[in-house]
């Protein structure tokens, strides 16, 4: 069907109450605030309480997005949750979130594309919307990475945080999401992974995050530029048409390098990595919500969302606000 588009009508986010600063980390591992900030741009991160799961974080972010959208949860036609840290093996976190929202009957499922998760989920929701079957879709990125970190490994534990971000999409005759592009290359799986699983009631492998930092950096900068240009081309726009870039918040150096390759000043890039660290699938919607609520993103602006993560997966969504 033609003439059917997805528009974001509500954004929301949630960060756990506990803040873990670089100074806090330096008290337990061999690191320092200066060491972390120089290499990553991170000052602090939020850590979920023992009783908080991904669906709990998602619930708070979803409620705020629904409130901004001005619709009750009962009007949702579909729920998609992007997460690498689900509440349990199954059922999916999206189904658990659906129950916590007090609704039922509409489809609900998870997307697992690690740090590209929200971009993958948003692109998927857009395709569902364009089918003409749906009017309102909830898309969430929620993570509790603190559960899969080796807190004695200073090369990884300093990089990540917990949080959730959400958006509500509405069917529209006016273009909102202009173009999406998704990619994956599983041959790079070993560069960034959590190589653990459950078998016979026991843990098989090591269920903690491991990463080759240098390889991740080079790959991320390369594909983030490529997919942004590819998505712009699909929409018939140029680099100069981007008002705001919201890249995955992994590392300030990756963000700066990506902006430079796209010819953008950092004044046009939304940055939250300093306060949130890398929240994986939650990083892009968290940054989007902040920029919408503080008034930086305004009607008519072109916003480029992009992510890259373990898999490797990467992708971008270009939208007009």
N, C-alpha and C positions, 0 to 999 in steps of 0.2 A: 504494500500500500504506500502511496506517496503522500507527502504533506503531513506526516506524523513525526514529531520530534520529541526529544526528552529535554525538559528544563529543570534545573535545580531550584526548588522553591523554599528549601529549608536546610540549614546546616547546624550541626551540634557536635560537641566534643566533651570528653571527660578525662581528667587526669587524677590518678590516685592521690590521696592526701599526703602520703609520705614523700618527702623530697630527700634525695641522696646527692649531696654535693661532692665535688672532687676532693675537697678536704676530708670529707667523711671516708671516702675510699682510701685516701692516703694513710688513714689511721689503721687500716687492716691489710693493705698490700703495698708493695714497693712501687709507689708512683707519686706524683705530685700534681697540684692544680696546674702549674705551668706546663708540665709535660703533656697533660691531657689536652689543655686548651690550645697549645701550639700545633699539635698534630691533628686535632679533630674539631676544634671550635666549641666543644661541649663544656659547660660549666656545672650543670646539674641534670638530674633525671628523676622521674617519679617512679615509685615502686609500689606495686599492689600489696595490700594487706593480705595476711594469710588466708582470710576467708573470701577474698575477691577473686572471681574467675573472669575469663574473657567475656562471658555473657553478662556479667554484672556491669563491667565497664561499658559494654555495648548498650545495655539498657539505659544508662544515664545519658549517653551521647544521643541515642535514638529519641528519647523523650524531649531533649532540647531541640533536635532537628524538627520533630513533629510540631512542637510548640511554635517555632519560627514559621513553619509551613502553614500553620493554622488549620490543621486537620487532625481528627482523632485517629488512633491506631487502627480502628475498625475499617477505615477507608483504604488501607493498604491492600494491594493485589498480589504483592510478591516481596519477599525478604531475601536479600543476599548478604551474607557475612563473609568477609575476607579475614582469615586468621591462620597463623602458623602454630598457634598455641591454644587449640580448642579445649573446652571444658573436660572432654573425655574422648575416648576412641569413637564412640557413637552413643546417642544420636548427635547429629550436627549441632553446632553452636547456634545456627540460625533457628532451628526448631526450639531450642531451649530459650532463646531470646523471644521468639514468638509467644511462648507460654508466659514468660515474665511480663510481656506487654498486655497479656490478658486477651489475646485474640487467637483465632484458629481458622482452618479451612484453606487459606491461601497458601501457595507453595512457598517453601523456605529451604534454602540449601547453602552450603559453604563453598567458598572458592579458596584453593590453596596455591598461591603463587608467590609466597613469601613477601618480600618487600615491594613487589609489583602487585600485590593482592588487590588493593583498592582500585587501582587502574584497571586491572583485569575485571573486577566485579562491576565497575561502572560501565565499562565497554559492553559487558554481558547484559547488564540491565538495559542499556540503550538499544540493543538488538531486540530484546523482549518487547520494549516499548514500541519500537517501529513495526512490530507485527500487528499492532492495533488491538491486542487483547487486554492490555493493561493501562490503567490510568494513573495509579500512584505506586511507586516502588521505593522501598527503603534499602539503601546500600550502606553497609557498615564495615569499617576496618577496626579490629580490636585485637590487642596483643598483651600478653603477660610474659614478656621475654625474660623477666627475672627468674622464672622457673627453669629455664633451659641454659643458664649461664654457669660457667665455671668461675666462681667468685675469687679464685686464686690466680686466674689467668689475666694479667693486666692488659694483655693485647686485645682482649675481647670484652671483658666484663665492664670496662669503662665506657663502652660505646653505646649501650642499649638502655632503653627505658620502657615503661608500660603506659598504656593509654588507649583511647578509642575515639574515633571520629565517625560521623554519620551524615548522610544527605538524604533528602526526600526528593524524588523525581516526579514530575507531573507531565502527563501527555499534553502536547501543545502543537498548534499549527505554526508557531514561530520557532525558528531554529534556536536551540540552546546548545546541545552537544553537536558540534559541527563535523568532527571526524575523530576516529579512534584507530589505533594501530597496535597490534600485539605481536610479540615474538618470544621464542624460547630456543635454547640450545643446550640439550641435556648432556652434551659432551663435557661441559664445564662443571658438572655436578659436584665434583670433589673439592672445588675451590672454596665453597661456602656451604656448610651442611651441618645437620645434627644427626649423625649416623647411628641412631638407636631405634629400637622397636621393642614391642612386647611379644613374647612367645612363650606359651605354656605358663603364663603367670609370672614370668621372669623377664628382666630387661636383657635384651640382646644388643650388643654393641655399646656405644657410649652416647647416651642421650643428652649430650651437652654440645653447645655451639662450637664449631671449629672453622677457622678462616685463614686463607692466605691473603693478607691485607694488600700487598703490592699488586697481586694479580687482579683482585677485585677492583682496585682503584683504576687501573688501566682499562679494564673491560667496561666499567661503568661510564667513564668519561666518553669513551668511543661511542657506545650504543645510545647514550642519552642524547648526544648531538644528532646522531643519525635518525633516531625515531622521531625527534622533534621536527626535523626537516621533512621527513616522510609524511608526517601528519599535517603539517602546514601545506604541503603540496596537494594532499588529498582534499583539503578545504579550499584550495585556490588562493592561499594567503602567503605573505612573505614574513621573514623574521621580524621586520620592522612593525608588523601588525600586532605583535604580542605586547599586551599591556602589562601582564604579570606572568612570571614563571614560577610555578610551584613544583620543584623537583622533590624526589624522595630525600628526606632529611637524614642522610647517613653520616656525612662528614663535610665540614665547611669547605675543604679543599676541592672535593668533587663538585660541590655546588658552584664554587667560584670558577672552576675550570669549564664547567658546562656553560655557565653564563657567558664566559669569555668567547667560547667557540660559537655561540649564537649571537655574539655582538651586542650583548645586553649588559647594562650597568647593574651593579648589585642593588641599586635603589629600586629596581623593578623586579627583584627576586624576593619572594616571601621566605624568610629564614626563621626557623624555630629550633633548630638543632642545638643551639646553645642552652636552651632551657628544657628541652624534651629528650635530647639524645636521639638515637635511632629507635623509633617505635614501630619499625617494619610496616605492616599493612595499615597502621593507624597514622603514619607520619603525614601523608598527603592530606587526608581529610581534617586532621588536627590543624595543619597550617592554613588550609582553606577556610575553616570556620573562624580562625583568629582574624584573617584578613577581611572576611565578610563583615564580621561584627565590629571591627574597628574602623570600617568605612573606606579602607584602601581599595577594595574591589567594589566597583559601582556599575550600574546598568550600562550596557553597551561595551564594556571592557572585554577584550579577548584574553582568556586565561588558559595557559598551557600547563596541564598536570602530567607529570611523568615519573616513572618508577623503574628501578632495576633491582633484582634480588636473586637469591639462590635458585638454582634450577639449571642454567641461568634463565630467568625470565625478564622481559622488559617490555615497556609499552608507554603509550601516551594518549591523552584525551585532550582535545582542543574544544573549548566551549566559549560561547558568547553569553555574558552575564545579563 
